[in-house]
């Protein structure tokens, strides 16, 4: 009997000790959680700040898209002016052709180089080397065409025999420069797609087929009929008119969207003004009458009570 009582007491003491340990652990956890609370608050604050930044960026981009039609209208007028300038002025046509033929590759190289820097860790080293070689060749060809455009300007000045000779040489060899740009871009595309399994779509595929076909036709007509820059100027003028039409159509849609949003905003403002309208106050004469009558009634009531 006594042994059983002792065992029961020992069991009860052990249970009490376990409860005390658990309570102490809970208190430690509570203190630990209390210490970590500020960090959690900081993390929550950081999470709250990020959406604000994103909202500002989205709001700025939305505002730009709303007024983008203004830039598209200006670009449309410039393209139309360029098309007529190329058609009716031969010297300026040559300058525009060299600038466009050399400027478009430079812009594409800049855009692709930015994407290459952002994705260089995900890309194969051999693919990066191939892309850099393509950039180098295109930079040389595009730089030569930009130099030819500068010679078109220098040829107008007095005593510019050397500039005139350089310009004429570029006029005669323009088909080779343009062919080189088209051929390098297309060959690099097919190598990247076939050998390195780069993602592509139908539009890019057929566009590069057109580039290869155009390069072959340029070389063929150059040898057969001595094609001149003037024939290419007509093609570029037609392209400028087509681009102007596309931009003009997009600008019309942008203006219609701007008109709808501005009209909806004006209607909302009118509704708010109607809700916030306050009725006109009463005339001063009525106020005087009311103020004078109240004390008189109060005096009469006080006399009756007395």
Residue pairs with C-beta under 8 A, 6 or more apart in sequence:
65 254
66 254
66 257
66 258
66 261
67 258
68 254
69 250
69 251
69 252
69 253
69 254
69 255
69 257
69 258
72 247
72 248
72 250
72 251
72 254
73 248
73 251
75 244
75 247
76 244
76 247
76 248
76 251
77 244
79 240
79 241
79 243
79 244
79 247
80 240
80 241
80 244
82 96
82 237
82 240
83 237
83 238
83 240
83 241
83 244
84 237
85 92
85 93
85 96
86 92
86 93
86 96
86 97
86 233
86 234
86 236
86 237
86 240
87 93
87 233
87 234
87 237
90 230
90 233
91 152
91 155
91 156
93 229
93 230
93 233
94 152
94 167
94 171
94 229
94 233
95 149
95 152
95 153
96 233
96 236
97 174
97 229
97 232
97 233
97 236
98 145
98 146
98 148
98 149
98 152
98 170
98 174
99 145
99 146
99 149
100 236
101 142
101 145
101 174
101 177
101 178
101 181
102 141
102 142
102 143
102 144
102 145
102 146
102 148
102 149
103 142
103 146
105 138
105 139
105 141
105 142
105 181
105 185
106 139
106 142
106 146
109 135
109 138
109 139
109 142
112 131
112 135
113 135
116 123
116 128
116 131
120 128
124 196
126 196
127 192
127 196
127 198
130 188
130 191
130 192
130 196
131 188
131 192
134 184
134 185
134 188
137 180
137 184
138 181
138 184
138 185
141 177
141 180
141 181
141 184
142 181
144 170
144 177
145 170
145 177
148 166
148 167
148 170
148 174
151 163
151 166
151 167
151 170
152 167
154 160
154 163
155 163
155 164
155 167
157 163
170 177
171 228
171 229
174 229
174 232
175 218
175 219
175 221
175 222
175 227
176 219
176 222
178 215
178 218
178 232
179 215
179 218
179 219
182 211
182 212
182 214
182 215
182 218
183 211
183 212
183 215
185 208
185 211
186 208
186 209
186 211
186 212
186 215
189 200
189 204
189 208
190 208
192 198
193 200
193 205
218 227
221 227
